Amino acid sequence: MTDVVDIEGLTKRYGEVTAVEDVSFQVRPGRVVGLLGRNGAGKTTTLRMLLGLARPTAGRATVFGHPYAQLPRAAHRVGVGMDGIGPSNAATGRGDLNIWARTLGLGRSRVEQVLERVGLADDAHRKLRGFSTGMRQRHALATALLADPELLILDEPANGLDPDGIRWLRQFLRSLADEGRTVLLSSHLLAEVEQTADDIVILQRTLRYSGTVADLTRNGTVSLESSFFELVGPAAKEPSHA
Ligand SMILES: Nc1ncnc2c1ncn2[C@@H]1O[C@H](COP(=O)(O)OP(=O)(O)OP(=O)(O)O)[C@@H](O)[C@H]1O
């Protein structure tokens, strides 16, 4: 079966800083894949290169066999939730989704469907500037889901969610995978990803791991957290306890 995402030798340098170095991994269809790493590990940069929003210094990234910019019907096949692809705060939740829907050639009934699906139907008349963090995350998911995409790419969808929101997100992502979709999400919430993802990619500028959660945790006998620190090493600067 063709990989949904194929990343080969991907490298990005910003002047002196190498954000991502020679990273290769694949994402298989129907999997929930957690892209893990510390702050500054290169997760967002990798996703941006995958979506054609940043140009690789070396290497290549393809989605369904094509560079994203050349993928036919890319906006329909790939749903994206990422900072900077954000809504206008002056719009209502429903108004913002209606604009996206029109751009994608979709009707308003699809907007109502995704609002129901993410649990925002009752708040969709409110202005986005008044949305809480959790509501913003749900709104981003609604936007990503509009075109009924096969692949969702979500940058830190769990950030700022309370325990209810995190539990909801976990079930939501699982339901997407049960429908046969593929989900690639970045996170630093290790325990959360351990419960949600099938596969894990760990970055610390270079690739540290790519494989199943079960292999990484030796079928649950080792915590994802201890495997993670073994692979990425100690923090550059530990807090002082003096
Ligand atoms: N446009 C840019 N110009 C210069 N440096 C950048 C740029 N974008 C990212 N970087 C640097 O690249 C490195 C990787 O950043 P990136 O945002 O990809 O990490 P991340 O894993 O997503 O981190 P976080 O979890 O904090 O979001 C960092 O050192 C960052 O400062």
The ligand as a Gaussian input file, in Angstrom:
#p B3LYP/6-31G(d) Opt

LIG

0 1
 N       11.228000      31.043000      10.361000
 C       12.227000      30.702000      11.174000
 N       13.372000      31.444000      11.197000
 C       14.401000      31.096000      11.997000
 N       14.407000      30.024000      12.804000
 C       13.307000      29.261000      12.827000
 C       12.166000      29.560000      12.020000
 N       11.224000      28.599000      12.246000
 C       11.749000      27.759000      13.165000
 N       12.997000      28.153000      13.511000
 C       13.886000      27.464000      14.456000
 O       13.900000      26.095000      14.116000
 C       13.915000      25.280000      15.280000
 C       12.741000      24.314000      15.228000
 O       11.531000      25.033000      15.422000
 P       10.091000      24.367000      15.306000
 O        9.088000      25.467000      15.485000
 O       10.012000      23.552000      14.086000
 O       10.076000      23.402000      16.560000
 P        8.863000      22.649000      17.255000
 O        9.338000      21.268000      17.510000
 O        7.624000      22.819000      16.472000
 O        8.773000      23.432000      18.638000
 P        7.499000      23.790000      19.594000
 O        7.133000      22.534000      20.278000
 O        8.105000      24.799000      20.525000
 O        6.417000      24.357000      18.719000
 C       13.913000      26.235000      16.454000
 O       15.257000      26.423000      16.859000
 C       13.341000      27.492000      15.882000
 O       13.802000      28.623000      16.575000

